[in-house]
């Protein structure tokens, strides 16, 4: 079977993603980067990511794997261009 070439750009594959929508909002409204509630929610998101990471590592231990899963934490500059 021959391989087909994909002419879709990588940017268009995840065009309707959650974080792309957030980035688009912050580009239109740059004053949101100074909002304390947004910063607090990003910290909350990072706590949830840490909790998920811990849960996944505990589950991996039950399967007998020694591999650790490390998820990256989010920063405000991940969502706002030019910070």
PyMOL commands that set and color helices and strands:
alter all, ss='L'
color gray80, all
select helices_A, chain A and resi 10-13+18-28+30-34+36-62+76-78
alter helices_A, ss='H'
color red, helices_A
deselect
rebuild
show_as cartoon
